[in-house]
């Protein structure tokens, strides 16, 4: 196994650990006194973490000149979507048990649910077009479409921020992380447009 393959599989194992832990705790009855909230928080936080990690790949690649890192981006994005699906299913199945009318009212009446649903809907086309075949079919449009990941990251942080009632340290850290990542991209975009000296 190459070093890169080892890193890749290590990341997959680490990313799947929270899901495996939830399955284990379900069977052992260790999902805390509020299991639905615990599952919701765990899947949501893991999805946000992996989404931000996805956005971190390009800055890391440019700063370290390790171009092979770009091969981690799609994998991290799909892992983020996996947890976003678990997060959504927790709400659909455990919170509302497929009660469409109540779920619709929840989306309309509670802004943080609206923002969470927006984030999920933004991630769906990104996941659906992550195959090599779709990349070939879409061509340049694929890159344009996948810029939606920046919007999804912003709405995800807002979703998290609006859930919090007292301690805003975590959402502030996520917002700061996005500002840093977007700052890198803005700087590189500005440098690309500046005339070269010489």
C-alpha positions in Angstrom: 0.0 0.0 0.0 1.3 3.4 -1.0 1.6 6.2 1.6 -1.2 8.2 -0.1 -3.5 5.1 -0.1 -2.7 4.7 3.6 -3.6 8.3 4.3 -6.8 8.0 2.2 -8.0 4.9 4.0 -7.1 6.4 7.4 -9.3 9.4 6.6 -12.2 7.1 5.6 -11.8 5.1 8.8 -11.7 8.3 10.9 -14.7 9.7 9.1 -16.8 6.6 9.5 -15.9 6.2 13.2 -18.8 8.5 14.4 -21.4 6.5 12.5 -19.9 3.2 13.8 -20.0 4.6 17.3 -23.7 5.6 16.9 -24.5 2.0 15.8 -22.6 0.6 18.7 -24.2 2.9 21.3 -27.6 2.1 19.8 -27.2 -1.5 20.6 -25.7 -0.9 24.0 -28.2 1.7 25.0 -25.6 4.4 25.5 -27.2 7.2 23.4 -27.6 9.5 26.4 -30.9 10.6 27.9 -31.9 12.3 24.7 -30.9 9.9 21.9 -32.6 11.7 19.1 -30.8 15.0 19.9 -27.6 13.1 20.4 -27.8 11.5 16.9 -28.9 14.8 15.4 -26.0 16.6 16.9 -23.4 13.9 16.0 -24.4 13.5 12.4 -24.8 17.3 11.9 -21.5 18.2 13.4 -19.7 15.4 11.5 -21.3 16.5 8.2 -20.2 20.1 8.8 -16.6 19.0 9.8 -16.2 17.0 6.6 -17.7 19.7 4.5 -15.1 22.2 5.8 -12.4 19.6 5.3 -13.5 19.4 1.7 -12.9 23.1 1.3 -9.6 22.8 3.0 -8.1 20.5 0.4 -7.4 23.1 -2.3 -5.6 25.5 0.0 -3.6 22.7 1.5 -2.7 21.5 -2.0 -1.5 25.0 -3.1 0.4 25.7 0.1 2.2 22.3 0.2 2.5 21.7 -3.6 1.2 18.1 -3.0 -1.1 17.9 -6.0 -2.3 14.4 -5.1 -4.3 15.9 -2.2 -6.9 17.0 -4.8 -7.9 13.3 -5.0 -9.2 13.5 -1.4 -11.7 16.3 -2.2 -14.4 14.2 -3.8 -14.2 11.5 -1.2 -14.5 14.0 1.6 -17.4 15.6 -0.1 -19.3 12.3 -0.4 -18.6 11.5 3.2 -20.0 14.9 4.2 -23.1 14.1 2.1 -23.4 10.7 3.8 -23.6 12.3 7.2 -25.9 15.0 5.8 -28.3 12.2 4.7 -28.1 10.6 8.2 -28.8 14.0 9.7 -31.8 14.5 7.4 -33.1 11.0 8.0 -32.9 11.5 11.8 -35.2 14.5 11.4 -37.5 12.8 8.9 -37.8 9.4 10.7 -37.1 9.9 14.4 -38.3 13.5 14.8 -41.4 13.4 12.6 -41.8 9.7 11.5 -42.6 10.8 7.9 -45.3 13.3 8.8 -45.1 15.4 5.7 -47.5 18.1 6.9 -45.5 18.6 10.1 -42.2 18.6 8.4 -43.4 21.2 5.9 -44.6 23.4 8.7 -41.3 22.9 10.5 -39.3 24.1 7.4 -41.6 27.1 7.0 -41.8 28.2 10.6 -38.3 27.6 12.0 -35.5 29.4 10.2 -32.8 27.0 11.3 -34.7 24.1 9.8 -35.2 26.2 6.6 -31.4 26.8 6.4 -30.7 23.1 7.1 -33.0 22.0 4.3 -31.4 24.6 2.0 -28.0 23.1 2.8 -29.1 19.6 2.1 -30.8 20.5 -1.2 -27.6 22.3 -2.3 -25.5 19.2 -1.5 -27.8 16.8 -3.5 -26.7 17.9 -7.0 -23.1 18.0 -5.9 -23.2 14.4 -4.7 -25.2 13.3 -7.8 -22.6 14.7 -10.2 -19.5 13.5 -8.4 -19.0 10.5 -10.6 -16.3 10.5 -13.3 -19.0 10.1 -16.0 -20.9 13.2 -14.8 -17.6 15.2 -14.7 -17.0 14.3 -18.4 -20.6 15.0 -19.4 -20.8 18.4 -17.7 -17.3 19.6 -18.7 -16.8 23.2 -17.6 -20.3 23.3 -16.2 -19.3 20.8 -13.6 -16.8 23.2 -12.0 -19.5 26.0 -12.1 -22.1 23.7 -10.5 -19.7 22.6 -7.7 -19.1 26.1 -6.6 -22.3 25.6 -4.8 -20.3 23.9 -2.1 -19.2 27.4 -0.9 -22.9 28.4 -0.5 -23.7 25.1 1.2 -20.8 25.6 3.7 -22.2 29.1 4.5 -25.8 27.9 5.0 -24.5 25.0 7.1 -22.7 27.3 9.5 -25.8 29.6 9.6 -27.9 26.5 10.3 -25.6 25.5 13.2 -25.4 29.1 14.5 -29.2 29.5 14.6 -29.6 26.2 16.5 -27.3 27.4 19.3 -29.1 29.2 22.1 -26.3 30.3 24.5 -22.8 29.1 23.8 -21.8 30.5 20.4 -18.1 29.5 20.6 -18.4 26.6 18.2 -20.4 28.3 15.4 -18.0 31.3 15.7 -15.1 28.9 15.1 -16.7 27.4 12.1 -17.5 30.9 10.7 -13.9 31.9 11.3 -12.7 28.7 9.5 -14.8 29.6 6.5 -13.5 33.2 6.5 -9.9 31.9 6.5 -10.6 29.5 3.7 -12.5 32.0 1.6 -9.8 34.5 2.3 -7.2 32.2 0.7 -9.3 31.9 -2.4 -10.0 35.6 -2.6 -6.3 36.3 -2.3 -5.3 33.8 -5.0 -8.1 35.1 -7.3 -6.8 38.7 -6.8 -3.2 37.7 -7.5 -4.3 35.9 -10.7 -5.8 39.2 -12.0 -3.0 41.5 -11.0 -0.5 42.3 -13.8 2.8 40.5 -13.5 5.9 42.6 -13.0 8.9 42.1 -15.0 
